[in-house]
Each structure stands twice: as C-alpha cells, then as structure tokens.
C-alpha cells in the first residue's frame, strides 16, 4: 500500500529539548516536503527536497532543519523547540513535476512545546 | 500576505443539495490548482485538480471551475453527502517555485442528513 508514515503521531516536549520527527515514503517519490497546519492559516511549507541531498527552504523554515540522505526518508529536526512551534505537522511526497501534481500526506504529528 | 485565500471558514448544507466552496488567489503564475480533503486525525487527501489553461474539470460528483480573469476557483459537490463533511483546502502550485504547494486556510463543510 502506498503511504507516507510519520512518527510520532503525538509529542509533548519542553522548550529547548531537541527532537526529530521522522517521515518515510514507499512510493519512490523524488519530491518530499514538510508543512505545518495552524488555525486559519492552512498548511504552510517549512522545507522541501527535490531529491537526495537536495533541500531548500519553504515559507516558514525558521527554527527547523531537515536532511535527505536517502530517497525514502525526510526527517524534520527541531534543534531548540519553542512554544510557537506548537502545531500540527504533515510530511508529504509527490511524483516529479509533470507526472502528477497531487501530493500524498502522512497522518500528521501533533507537537506541543511547553 | 496569503497568496491563496478561502474566505469562508465554514459551510453547512443539507444532504442532496449542492455545496460550493470558493477560493481566491493573487499569483497569476500558478500552473495548477488542487483541492484536498481532510478528515480529523488524518492527513489531507487529494480530491481534484485543474490546470491553469482549463476552466472546468469534472470527476463524478466533484467539479472544479477556474476563472482566471477573476483569479477565482470553486469546487462544486453535487449531490452533497454526509460523508463529504470534512475540511477542504484549496492549493496552488507553481513549477517555477520548486513544486511548492501554497494552501488556503481551509473551509469546514458540514453536510446535514
């Protein structure tokens, strides 16, 4: 079954404690991205990756890091989380441009930073 | 400033009637427009899309209309069913901007039996 898997689904952490949210896809997609969803703002892109070792900033990259060492994995790293990073996070993957524009999303990670 | 806007945060319709969800955008360089549907505790799922060179795309009960001169698109659901109750996100994509999806704020649709 084609899917994007995020872990953990729920996370409560304290300010300043480094954390990583993992994302893995089994569709051999080149393109992967991270979004955060906040009320009234929809989904905003944090970082994206066009392929292995190729990453770039989205709309709201401050406070986040990513890496793309393998095609299937795209972890999101918060080096020093702050309360304003409390949000619902989604990882997505999609085929290359021209082969389909729809993105496949993971089930989400609800992060609370206290 | 948001490039894609959904001005109605919620919409309520009766089962069997038409649901019309609206979306406005400001960037005339968008190549594709998409609608995603999201149920609670799940990720968004792709529903329907339309190329910027078309004005209508239909898939079963779902039709998307694009008015480029007004920078406006709409999603029509006919007939609406209770299972359509979800949050609907309008999104746009520009291939020159690295395949990035730009989302609207979402509209919560409630279909009453």
Interface residues (C-beta under 8 A of the other chain):
Chain A: X4 X31 X33 X35 X40 X41 X42 X43 X44 X45 X48 X50 X56 X58 X59 X90 X92 X94 X97 X101 X102 X103 X104 X105 X106 X107 X108
Chain B: X2 X4 X6 X9 X32 X34 X36 X41 X42 X43 X44 X45 X46 X49 X89 X91 X93 X95 X98 X99 X100 X101 X102 X103 X104 X105 X106
